[in-house]
């Protein structure tokens, strides 16, 4: 079973027969309808012919508003769908980055990872690509690499905590935003080889380290660190995050009845939509509070 099935409300799926029933529903619903809304549950299919004349397909069906299961496979010469694998997904709406993205295929199956180097975050973003069909279509046409793309990030979590915010007034918020903007400019200049910018960044990091080392003896670390975005574990698309909740809502899985919490989290100036099973979330989500947890990062590339 996929570990992150429980994030979209399927924590009770234990047997292979139960999973097969869900996959069959996705395949039947999406092959009979395309780009169709039934209430708020979305069914969608997309097909592309690759360089080897294989008709590869992506079938997606919502089981909770904005999240569901995607099944991938290919059609044979008799137009029968051959199942390969599945994964749970979250459809996000906010554009997270406009930086160029590099896409690489995974070794063991027809799935892809995206890599985005956004200076706002401080680390290279590696995510699981949700929409591989447009990429395979462009690949078959020989139009790669593509520039001018935008990236919509989402994340599934199976372990999260709601934390209270750091007390900040409007002056503090403006000062933090200005400092972040100036730091991003310095990072951009340092990337181009500006030695003065590199020196300024090094001195800033040393000052920050000194300040935190002095305060950490008397102050809780989460009162000093407002937000972070760090790689987690050995899988490259999993991260430990801490960010401010700017919006949230809850919905129930239409099959299992389990409650799922959806949050828009601002983390290192990056907008990220997160969903988590209510049973896995410690605390009550609210705008202004912070979400801390481990997430599986997914990305939807909007090709021009």
PyMOL commands that set and color helices and strands:
alter all, ss='L'
color gray80, all
select helices_A, chain A and resi 3-8+16-32+132-140+170-191+195-215+221-224+278-280
alter helices_A, ss='H'
color red, helices_A
select strands_A, chain A and resi 36-38+41-49+55-64+67-75+81-90+101-105+112-116+125-129+150-163+228-231+238-252+259-267+270-277+281-282+290-302
alter strands_A, ss='S'
color yellow, strands_A
deselect
rebuild
show_as cartoon
